[in-house]
């Protein structure tokens, strides 16, 4: 899981507790690729976003999360006066498009 004090850790712990169990957390990192590698090698279970597959088939067994709120917010920040810069606009549009594509493919 992510380190204590992070929003992702709070979300994951709440999800587990609502499912009726207290997770045995043995590894902590913010690096999702490490989460993936630990799961691939059979050392851990992991809560991974669909984006980690980058369009490729999953390399581990995948289970759906329980229904409910399964969303996250991504914020971008730029210096004052730069929000209309073409590169910033393109980045934000790419984020919107990926989020839409993932939501559509997951049938959320």
Secondary structure, 3 states (H helix, E strand, C coil): CCCCCCHHHHHHHHHHHHCCCCCCCCCCCCCHHHHHHHHHCCCCCCCCCHHHHCCCCCCCCCCCCCCCCCCCCCCCCCCCCCCCCHHHHHHHHHHHHHHHHHHHHHCC
